[in-house]
Amino acid sequence: MTLRDWFLTAQERANPGSELPVWTDGNLVEPLIHGAAYFDRLVSEVEALREGDHLFFTDWRGDPDERMRPDGPTVAQLFAQAAQRGVIVKGLLWRSHLDTLSYSEAENRDLSETVNAAGGEVLLDQRVRRGGSHHQKLVVLRHPDDPSRDVAFAGGIDLCHSRRDDATHAGDPQPVGMSPRYGPTPPWHDLQLALRGPVVGALDTTFRERWTDPMPLDSENPLAYLRDRLRGSDLTPDPLPEQPADPPPLGPHHVQVLRTYPAVRPRYSFAPDGERTVARGYTKAVRRARRLIYLEDQYLWSTEVAELFAQALREHPELHLVAVVPRHPDVDGRLALPPNMVGREQALSLCRRAAPERVHVFDVENHEGTPVYVHAKACVVDDVWASVGSDNFNRRSWTHDSELSCAVLDDTRDERAPTDPAGLGDGARTFARDLRLRLWREHLDRDPDGTQDDDLLDPADAVAAIDAAAEELDRWHAGGRVGPRPPGRLRPHRPERLPWRTRVWALPAYRLVYDPDGRPLRARRAGTW
């Protein structure tokens, strides 16, 4: 396998303003499926930090009272206690829109003030495109005296309410407000990576680039700036400690850090024309797909993204697209719901027109029949290339907000047949295949030890198995739920077609508000990322 066939080259990254390495070698990457597993691991790692160690984090939303374990600590307690022990705690939270718009301005401010009072420095960061957000979910833990202990966490899981769920999908006892169709404690499916090795240095660099950017924190919001000054908020980042040397190699995984930064004025110092390596990285990987693209995503919007899949399906007659998405949008209401529905309906229709029999879209429910909200952002291509991050498959995530994803290629070949499903000589790789199988075992109620994987390895067999399980569960529901519930949690996803009168206003609202374009004008005109 040639890494350049899958990973972006320096030229393809197209952002010479950043010091980020093109990719790193010798890493050890572990998927943490569900918030409960991630939060438990994070508590253990943070509690092991001592005076002089580093705790850096970025987040879209942080709820100070979210319990990381059933009996605590909370997010605020975990980070504040670290600062009190002499750990250097630095954080960048999106400043957020107002709580009256169902966002998290107050929660993010409360977490910032609590950690700052304990000796840390957590800033509210509004250096985004108008209407945009900082959506990266990253924690970097460094031990300058022992870099072999360094670890970073990156993926889709925020440090906030509703995320602490597990494979039973009973939901987090501390829920966020959502569509009532998800019940009082919405079940939540999500994914984060634990990364060790030289990639930790690259993720440290990602944090430092944002922290040291000279653009004012509230550059686009003079009223917010005035309120912050009146509150005595910290608006000037203090200097960071010297960056430690990269951790030593300790595993077989190559990792490419992919990011989105929009084109903004004033320009980011580390991305003068923005950065769209998330979009470019997915584009390169999808164009190499031959048998199976598996993805889990919160949105799966945008005709620009859907056309990438549709083109691959048209060009490769054995290629299947399998996607797991939420059954319903997280929002409800006469004005908010239609724009959330129209984008996915449009994207899925485009893919299905390209290959009606080879597009398989499912949603998830728990064993009580309550829909599970899919918040994961993951993709596996031909059991070779895998990516987990904060970015959704939509134009907003690929151009407009800040995003962070990690693409993984494993040196270790998977010897289970078929050993080279795509037939390109790359060979199935252990990390990518195991990630897909772990997710499918849960969705299909298969044995987690892998003893029931025989029909999930070959792409054609796997697609047949997942289709059959979802159809059987659907028939059981349609028949009045008589008899034992069939194994599995997937059901065929059938997006509702909106009336034309609703589409007339919902489609422009979706394009302008929900899925805006953050590319420079020349890239928009050229139709490139």
C-alpha positions in Angstrom: 0.0 0.0 0.0 1.3 3.4 -1.0 0.2 6.0 1.6 0.1 8.7 -1.1 -2.6 6.8 -2.8 -4.9 7.5 0.2 -3.5 10.4 2.1 -3.2 14.0 0.9 0.3 15.1 -0.1 1.7 18.5 1.0 0.6 20.0 -2.3 -2.9 18.6 -2.0 -3.3 19.9 1.5 -2.8 23.4 0.0 -2.2 25.3 3.2 1.5 26.3 3.5 0.6 28.7 6.3 0.3 25.8 8.7 3.1 23.9 10.5 1.0 20.8 10.7 2.9 17.7 9.4 1.5 16.1 6.2 0.9 12.9 8.2 2.5 11.1 11.1 3.7 7.5 11.4 4.1 5.1 14.3 0.9 5.8 16.1 -1.5 3.7 18.2 -5.2 4.6 17.7 -8.1 3.2 19.6 -11.8 3.8 18.8 -13.9 4.7 21.9 -17.5 3.9 21.0 -20.0 6.0 22.9 -19.6 8.8 25.4 -19.6 6.7 28.5 -16.4 4.9 27.3 -14.7 8.1 26.3 -15.6 10.0 29.4 -14.4 7.2 31.7 -11.1 7.1 29.8 -10.7 10.8 29.9 -11.2 11.0 33.7 -8.5 8.4 34.2 -6.0 10.2 32.0 -6.7 13.7 33.4 -6.6 12.5 37.0 -3.1 11.1 36.3 -1.8 14.5 35.3 0.6 16.2 37.6 2.1 19.7 38.1 3.7 21.0 34.9 1.7 18.6 32.6 -0.5 20.1 29.9 -4.2 19.8 29.4 -5.4 21.6 26.2 -8.9 21.3 24.8 -11.3 22.8 22.2 -15.0 22.2 22.1 -18.3 23.3 20.5 -20.2 23.0 23.8 -19.1 22.3 27.4 -21.6 21.8 30.2 -19.8 22.4 33.5 -22.2 20.1 35.4 -22.1 17.1 33.0 -21.1 14.0 35.0 -18.2 12.1 33.4 -19.1 9.0 35.4 -22.4 8.2 37.2 -21.0 9.5 40.5 -18.8 12.2 39.0 -16.6 14.2 38.6 -18.3 16.8 36.5 -16.5 18.4 33.5 -15.8 21.5 35.6 -14.6 19.5 38.6 -12.3 17.4 36.5 -10.6 20.3 34.7 -10.6 22.7 37.7 -9.0 20.1 40.0 -6.3 19.5 37.4 -5.6 23.3 37.4 -5.4 23.3 41.2 -2.8 20.5 41.1 -0.6 22.7 38.9 -1.6 21.3 35.5 -1.4 23.9 32.8 -5.0 24.0 31.6 -5.9 25.9 28.5 -9.1 25.7 26.5 -10.9 27.3 23.6 -14.7 27.0 23.7 -16.9 28.4 20.9 -18.5 31.6 22.2 -21.8 30.3 20.8 -25.0 31.9 19.8 -27.6 32.9 22.5 -29.3 30.2 24.6 -32.6 31.6 23.4 -31.7 30.1 20.0 -31.1 26.7 21.6 -27.4 27.1 21.8 -25.0 27.2 24.7 -23.6 30.6 25.4 -24.3 30.5 29.1 -23.0 26.9 29.6 -19.8 27.6 27.8 -19.3 30.8 29.7 -19.9 29.0 33.0 -17.4 26.3 32.3 -14.8 29.0 31.3 -15.3 31.0 34.4 -15.2 27.9 36.7 -11.9 26.6 35.3 -10.4 30.1 35.2 -11.2 30.6 38.9 -9.2 27.4 39.6 -6.1 28.7 37.8 -6.7 27.5 34.3 -7.4 29.7 31.2 -10.4 28.8 29.1 -11.3 31.4 26.5 -14.6 32.0 24.5 -13.5 32.0 20.9 -15.7 33.7 18.2 -13.0 33.9 15.5 -15.4 32.3 13.0 -17.2 33.1 9.8 -20.5 35.0 10.4 -23.1 32.5 11.4 -20.4 29.8 11.9 -19.0 27.9 14.8 -15.9 26.2 16.2 -16.9 22.6 16.0 -13.7 20.8 16.9 -13.8 18.4 19.8 -10.2 17.9 21.0 -8.3 17.1 24.2 -4.5 17.0 24.3 -2.7 15.7 27.4 1.1 16.1 27.5 3.6 14.9 30.0 6.8 16.9 29.3 8.9 14.7 31.5 7.6 11.5 29.9 6.2 12.0 26.3 5.5 8.2 26.0 2.5 8.8 28.3 1.0 11.6 26.0 -2.5 11.0 24.6 -5.0 13.0 22.6 -8.7 12.5 22.1 -10.4 13.6 18.9 -13.8 12.8 17.3 -17.4 13.8 17.5 -18.1 13.8 21.3 -18.6 17.1 23.1 -18.0 17.5 26.8 -21.7 18.2 27.4 -25.2 16.9 28.2 -26.7 13.9 26.4 -23.3 12.4 25.4 -22.8 9.9 28.3 -24.6 7.0 26.7 -23.4 3.4 26.1 -24.3 0.4 23.9 -27.6 -0.1 25.7 -28.7 3.3 24.4 -30.9 4.2 27.4 -29.6 7.8 27.0 -27.7 10.2 29.3 -29.5 11.0 32.6 -28.5 14.6 31.9 -30.2 15.2 28.5 -30.3 18.2 26.1 -33.6 19.4 24.8 -34.4 17.6 21.5 -37.3 16.5 19.3 -39.8 14.7 21.6 -39.6 11.7 19.3 -36.3 10.8 21.0 -38.0 10.6 24.5 -37.0 12.2 27.8 -33.4 10.9 27.7 -32.5 10.7 24.0 -30.4 7.6 23.1 -27.1 8.8 21.6 -24.6 7.0 19.3 -21.2 8.6 19.1 -17.5 8.0 18.5 -14.1 9.3 19.7 -10.5 8.3 19.1 -7.8 7.9 21.6 -4.5 8.6 19.9 -0.9 8.0 21.1 2.4 8.5 19.3 3.7 11.4 17.1 0.2 12.4 16.1 -0.2 13.9 19.6 2.3 16.5 18.6 0.3 17.3 15.4 -2.9 17.7 17.5 -1.0 19.9 20.0 0.1 22.0 17.0 -3.6 22.3 15.9 -4.5 23.7 19.3 -1.5 26.0 19.5 -2.2 27.5 16.0 -5.7 28.6 17.1 -4.5 29.8 20.5 -1.7 32.0 19.2 -3.7 33.4 16.3 -3.5 37.2 16.6 -7.1 37.8 15.5 -9.2 39.3 18.4 -11.5 36.7 20.1 -14.6 38.7 19.4 -13.6 40.3 16.1 -17.0 39.9 14.5 -19.2 40.8 17.4 -18.7 44.3 19.0 -21.7 43.9 21.3 -20.2 40.6 22.7 -16.9 42.3 23.0 -18.4 45.1 25.1 -20.3 42.6 27.3 -17.1 40.6 27.9 -15.2 43.8 28.8 -17.9 44.8 31.3 -17.8 41.3 32.8 -14.0 41.4 33.1 -13.6 38.3 30.8 -10.2 37.2 29.7 -9.8 38.4 26.1 -6.1 38.0 25.7 -4.5 34.5 25.6 -1.5 34.1 27.8 1.6 32.5 26.3 1.7 28.8 26.1 4.5 26.7 27.6 7.1 25.5 25.1 5.8 22.6 23.0 7.3 19.3 24.1 9.0 17.0 21.6 6.7 14.6 19.8 6.0 11.3 21.6 8.1 8.3 20.4 6.6 5.9 17.8 4.7 3.0 19.4 2.2 1.6 17.0 1.4 0.6 13.4 -1.0 3.4 12.5 -0.3 6.3 10.1 -2.6 9.2 10.9 -3.4 12.3 8.8 -5.0 15.2 10.6 -7.7 16.8 8.5 -9.2 20.1 9.2 -11.7 22.7 8.0 -11.2 26.4 8.4 -13.3 28.9 6.4 -12.0 31.8 4.4 -12.4 34.7 6.8 -11.4 38.4 7.2 -9.1 39.1 9.0 -7.4 35.9 7.9 -6.3 33.1 10.1 -2.5 33.3 10.5 -2.3 29.5 10.1 -4.8 29.2 7.2 -4.8 32.5 5.3 -7.1 31.1 2.6 -8.9 28.7 4.9 -8.2 25.0 4.9 -10.4 22.3 3.4 -8.4 19.1 4.0 -11.5 17.4 5.4 -13.2 17.8 2.1 -10.1 17.0 0.1 -9.2 13.9 2.2 -12.7 12.4 1.8 -12.7 13.2 -1.9 -9.4 11.4 -2.4 -10.4 8.3 -0.4 -13.9 8.0 -1.9 -12.5 8.2 -5.4 -10.4 5.1 -4.6 -13.4 3.1 -3.3 -14.4 0.0 -5.3 -16.5 -2.2 -3.1 -17.8 -0.6 0.1 -18.1 2.9 1.6 -19.5 2.7 5.1 -20.4 5.9 6.9 -22.2 7.1 10.0 -23.3 10.7 10.1 -25.5 13.2 11.9 -26.7 14.9 8.7 -25.5 13.6 5.3 -26.6 16.7 3.6 -25.5 18.7 0.5 -25.7 17.9 -3.1 -22.0 18.7 -3.5 -21.1 16.0 -1.0 -23.7 13.5 -2.4 -22.4 14.0 -5.9 -19.0 12.7 -4.8 -20.6 9.4 -3.7 -22.9 9.4 -6.8 -20.0 9.7 -9.1 -18.1 6.8 -7.4 -21.2 4.7 -7.6 -21.6 5.4 -11.3 -18.0 4.6 -12.1 -17.7 1.4 -10.1 -20.5 -1.1 -10.6 -19.6 -3.3 -7.6 -19.5 -0.3 -5.2 -22.0 -0.1 -2.4 -22.8 2.8 -0.1 -24.0 2.0 3.4 -25.0 4.9 5.7 -26.4 5.1 9.2 -28.1 8.4 10.0 -30.7 9.6 12.6 -34.3 8.7 12.0 -35.4 12.3 12.8 -33.6 15.6 13.0 -32.7 16.7 16.5 -35.0 19.8 16.2 -38.7 20.0 15.8 -41.1 22.8 14.9 -42.9 24.2 11.9 -40.0 26.5 10.8 -36.9 24.5 12.0 -37.9 21.0 10.8 -38.3 21.4 7.1 -34.9 22.8 6.3 -33.3 19.9 8.3 -35.3 17.4 6.2 -35.0 18.8 2.8 -31.2 18.7 2.6 -30.9 14.9 3.4 -33.8 14.0 1.1 -32.1 15.9 -1.7 -28.7 14.3 -1.1 -30.1 10.7 -0.8 -32.2 11.1 -3.9 -29.1 12.1 -5.9 -27.2 9.0 -4.7 -30.1 6.6 -5.3 -30.6 7.9 -8.8 -26.9 6.9 -9.5 -27.3 3.3 -8.2 -30.8 2.5 -6.8 -29.8 -1.1 -5.7 -26.5 -0.1 -4.2 -27.4 2.7 -1.8 -28.4 1.3 1.7 -29.4 3.9 4.3 -30.5 3.0 7.8 -31.5 4.5 11.1 -31.1 3.1 14.6 -33.4 2.3 17.5 -32.8 0.7 20.9 -34.4 -2.5 22.0 -37.5 -0.6 23.3 -38.0 0.9 19.8 -36.9 4.4 20.7 -34.9 6.1 17.9 -31.2 6.6 18.6 -29.7 9.9 17.6 -26.7 9.2 15.5 -24.1 11.9 16.2 -21.0 9.9 15.1 -19.0 11.2 12.1 -17.1 8.1 10.8 -16.2 6.6 7.4 -14.6 3.4 6.3 -13.6 2.8 2.7 -13.0 -0.8 1.5 -11.8 -1.8 5.0 -8.5 0.1 4.2 -9.0 3.8 5.1 -10.9 5.0 8.1 -11.7 8.5 9.4 -13.3 9.7 12.6 -13.9 13.4 13.4 -16.1 16.3 14.2 -17.1 16.9 10.6 -20.4 15.9 9.1 -21.0 15.1 5.5 -22.3 18.5 4.5 -21.1 21.7 3.0 -21.0 23.5 6.3 -18.6 21.1 7.8 -16.4 20.9 4.7 -16.1 24.7 4.2 -17.7 26.9 6.8 -17.1 25.9 10.5 -13.8 24.8 12.1 -13.6 21.0 12.1 -11.1 18.3 13.0 -10.8 14.7 11.8 -8.2 11.9 11.9 -7.8 9.6 8.9 -6.0 6.3 9.8 -4.1 3.8 7.6 -2.8 0.6 9.4 0.4 -1.2 8.5 -1.2 -4.4 9.7 -2.9 -6.5 7.0 -6.1 -8.3 8.0 -5.8 -11.9 7.0 -9.5 -12.7 7.1 -10.9 -13.4 3.6 -11.3 -11.4 1.5 -7.8 -10.1 2.1 -8.0 -7.5 -0.7 -11.7 -6.7 -1.2 -11.1 -3.7 -3.5 -8.7 -5.7 -5.7 -6.2 -2.8 -5.9 -3.5 -4.5 -4.0 -3.9 -2.4 -0.8 -5.2 -5.3 1.2 -7.8 -5.0 4.0 -6.3 -3.4 7.1 -7.0 -4.4 10.7 -7.9 -0.9 12.1 -10.4 0.0 9.4 -12.0 -3.5 9.2 -12.2 -3.8 13.0 -13.8 -0.4 13.3 -16.5 -1.3 10.8 -17.1 -4.7 12.4 -17.4 -3.3 15.9 -20.0 -0.9 14.8 -21.9 -3.5 12.8 -21.9 -6.0 15.6 -23.7 -3.5 17.8 -26.2 -2.5 15.1 -27.0 -6.1 14.3 -26.8 -7.5 17.8 -23.9 -9.8 16.9 -21.5 -11.2 19.4 -19.0 -8.5 20.3 -16.2 -11.1 20.4 -16.4 -11.5 16.6 -17.5 -15.1 16.4 -20.5 -14.2 14.2 -18.6 -12.1 11.6 -18.5 -14.7 8.8 -21.1 -13.0 6.6 -19.8 -9.5 7.5 -16.4 -9.7 5.9 -17.0 -9.8 2.1 -18.7 -6.5 1.0 -21.5 -8.3 -1.0 -22.3 -10.7 1.9 -22.1 -7.9 4.4 -24.6 -5.7 2.5 -27.0 -8.6 2.1 -26.8 -9.4 5.8 -27.4 -5.8 7.0 -30.2 -5.3 4.5 -31.9 -8.6 5.6 -31.7 -7.7 9.3 -33.1 -4.2 8.8 -36.0 -5.5 6.6 -36.9 -8.3 9.1 -37.1 -5.8 12.0 -39.2 -3.5 9.8 -41.6 -6.3 9.0 -41.9 -7.1 12.8 -42.9 -3.5 13.5 -45.3 -3.5 10.5 -46.9 -6.7 11.8 -47.8 -5.3 15.2 -44.6 -6.4 17.0 -46.0 -9.9 17.5 -43.6 -12.6 18.7 -39.9 -12.2 19.7 -38.2 -9.1 18.5 -35.7 -9.9 15.7 -32.1 -9.3 16.5 -30.7 -6.0 15.3 -31.3 -2.3 15.8 -31.3 -1.0 12.2 -34.3 -0.1 10.1 -34.5 1.2 6.5 -34.4 5.0 6.5 -37.1 6.5 4.5 -36.9 10.3 4.4 -40.2 12.1 4.0 -40.8 13.9 0.8 -41.9 17.5 1.6 -44.8 19.1 -0.3 -43.6 21.5 -3.0 -45.1 24.5 -1.1 -42.8 23.7 1.9 -39.8 23.1 -0.3 -40.1 26.5 -1.9 -39.0 28.2 1.3 -37.2 25.3 3.1 -34.6 24.7 0.4 -33.3 28.3 0.3 -33.3 28.4 4.1 -31.4 25.1 4.2 -28.8 26.4 1.7 -28.3 29.8 3.3 -28.6 29.2 7.0 -28.2 25.5 7.8 -25.6 24.5 5.1 -23.7 27.7 4.1 -20.6 27.8 1.9 -17.3 29.1 3.5 -15.1 28.7 0.4 -13.4 31.6 -1.3 -15.3 32.9 -4.3 -12.9 31.4 -6.8 -13.3 27.9 -5.3 -17.1 28.2 -5.4 -17.0 29.3 -9.0 -14.7 26.4 -9.9 -16.7 23.9 -7.9 -13.6 22.7 -6.0 -12.7 22.3 -2.4 
